[in-house]
């Protein structure tokens, strides 16, 4: 406040200052990193604005409470709260968050096969380049995948092999680094999409996490992946599919040492702020001559390289951005859409409440329609077949003819289908007559004609017709009044009786004032 409005020395803020602060709070400028490594600034709505308003409101209310307990210290700081209770309601924000997450999942789920194929292709090409580099003599040229590279004359590796080469443009290419990034990007994508685990759980997977279980019914041994507790402190097991088993075996074969064992390393837990005990981690690699656990940044860099090579774009045409947590939402959504019960998906995902699991699932409109159609088909199968017989052409023609016969000179007849006219067609007297607004001049003409006929019957002494004409005139005037009221309601605004602020204050003051002596 002091930066934007110099000179403010009190918490009692003017209305224009509060309004300007709320406008600034509504948006923010963020700097995002794109998959190609460049950065771009975006102006977007501030999603945490409600949380900030809640903190400011709590601060003002706390000052008022402290002033009651210690007036000498806090009474001077008490001021009207500039944030109302309605502005701190998070229901709308929660619905908007759910809608954004569902749209994000729907946008990325169809792109997952392309991302998987691209990761596999990049790993295959990076392996071919590294193998060609290792097979080429020092100082020679070699070609692979339609590109020509030159091997340096001297090696910087202990085994006598180079780790980089120069392409035709003179650019230095680290084939070992490209293969390392492609492999761990491929491994992370495969494991995340097959298990739906969190990224911190992925980095804590160890060789001991792969366990076996014998089914008590058939005696068959199935592999399971034991997920260490991370967010909810709930340890769980995930069934290992054949595709996931192939990925895990490839990772184990890569990190296994010359003695056939997976090296034991210590890793740092960024959430608990503690060092984990030594474990045979699967996501480890040699960097700078030492074995180190892989970091989140390494996984994200491999994922960004894969996304950039895939050429996937979002609805706005910008490069599609995947986060590791997107695979978790996609896994839960795909599992539920393919028939997995939500309570089983809750156990696999490690959620405390099934509402959290359903919040991850993005149900498609087409799926809801198909499920509703299947429900109708099941319900129809339980009902007698006579209720769903095919309508004959005669019945269909009679049904359509009913609505044709309802059209009258003054409007439509509102009688039900299959019923005949019970009033011998005196439509002006019939309560089922629905007069159209365009036929008001005709109804006025009928009313005036009835007046003339009544005067004629009285003059000629036709007493037998006066009673019928008078009844028709009464009904005509009633329908004309109803039509005028209907037209006026469409043209005029309706006062809902919402009290003004002055009336509310007057009522509150009157209610708070104690009654005087009688």
Secondary structure, 3 states (H helix, E strand, C coil): CCCCCCCCCCCCCCHHHHHHHHHHHHEEEEEEECCCCCEEEEEEECCCHHHHHHHHHHHHHHHHHHHHHCHHHHHHHCCCCCCCCHHHCCHHHHHHHHHHHHHHHHHHHCCHHHHHHHHHHHHHHHHHHHHHHHHCCCCCEEEECCEEEEECCCCCCCCCCCCEEECCCCCEEEHHHHHHHHHHHHHHHHHHHHHCCCHHHHHCCEHHHEEEEECCCCCCEEEEEEECCCCCCCCEEEECCHHHHHHHHHHHHHHECCCCCECCECCEECCCCEECCCECECCEEEECCEEEECCHHHHHHHHHHHHHHHCCECCCCCECCCCHHHHHHHHHHHHHHCCCCHHHHHHHHCCCCHHHHHHHCCCCHHHHHHHHHHHHHHHHHHCCHHHHCCCCHHHHHHHHHHHHHCECCCEEECCCCCCCCCCCCCCCCCCCEEECHHHHHHHHHHHHHHHHHHHHHHHHCCHHHHHHHHHHHHHHHHHHHHHHHHHHHHHCCCCCCCCCHHHHHHHHHHHHCCCCCC
